[in-house]
Amino acid sequence: MTLHKAKILLIYTGGTIGMRKDFETGALKAFNFNKLLQSIPELKQLDCEIETVSFEVPIDSSNMNPAEWSKIATIIEQNYTSYDGFVVLHGSDTMSYSASALSFMLENLSKPVIFTGSQLPIGDLRTDAKENLITAIQIASLRDNDEPVISEVCLYFEYKLYRGNRTTKINAEHFKAFTSPNYPELVESGVHLKINPEMFLPKSANTTFQVHKKLDNNVAIIKMFPGISEAVLAAIFEIPNLKGIVLETYGSGNAPTEPWFLNLLQNAIKAGLHIVNVTQCSGGSVSMGHYETSTGMKEIGVISGKDITTEAAITKLMYLLAQDIASKEFKTLFETPLRGEMI
């Protein structure tokens, strides 16, 4: 049997990685990805074919939103049978949100979708763009018995490949800009690629690839702080058409035990609002009922986010709210891992 060479589609959405400095003016201008192999000849050493497609109007990742996620999903859907893997070039600021969203939107994925970007433009002297780009493509092209080694949405940055919906951005200046606080890396890049297959998402028994482009962004994130007032929370809960809230609480899921707070949450839940409890700590898990300060929330039906990141929690809310799920089933489904996003 002849093993075919992997074919990778590079999708440029925008971001620092796609900029090149004009050394005469000092201004940043868009990099021409159609001339990728001429600009980065090292890519010719990879055992794969690379083709590129760009957003018609590349965007700064601060402008990323569900409509743009749908564009990425559509590009993957339209090219799914023609390519063996996809590398999405994306600004770093909202990359974890996008990787999380796409992980839910792409169901029964059997090929790699790897997000990457950079802290410095691709033409800068000390850029991290080339290593991130080259290794992301290399990992996307990995095959075993002529099948992709990776079959999930991932994020590659600074020598590590993470499950996308487990990541969060931790630094605005360091090359090590991302981490996966509650789940190990899938691949570590060094002299050799150290692959950890036991960490991979198990391949789905259902082989029918589905793309869910509909998301419901009638959601909000509230970060608890000492002194937060009833008026502030009440105003948020009264937002028209609000359907879901990610509540960032203290430690292992703790919040005030004052009656007004629990009454406000309970009334909102009874009115149909879905409230998810996630920790505002950089790592660890929510364990409602472990302390008195979380027992009340557990009793009134607040959803446990367990060890999910805020980025994955808010995008999972958007995804599930768009699925027309019965209210009594919503809590159970949210607390169930769908794409390896939580324990």
LINFENVEN-V577072 format. One record per helix or strand of 3 or more residues. SS is the DSSP state (H for helix, E for strand). FROM is the first residue (numbers start at 1). TO is the last residue. Records with the same first field share a line. If there is no record, write none. Layout:
SS=FROM-TO ; FROM-TO
This chain:
E=6-12 ; 19-21 ; 28-30 ; 48-54 ; 85-89 ; 112-116 ; 153-157 ; 160-163 ; 187-189 ; 193-195 ; 219-223 ; 244-250 ; 274-279
H=16-18 ; 33-39 ; 41-45 ; 61-63 ; 66-82 ; 95-105 ; 129-140 ; 164-166 ; 197-199 ; 230-237 ; 259-270 ; 292-300 ; 310-321 ; 327-334
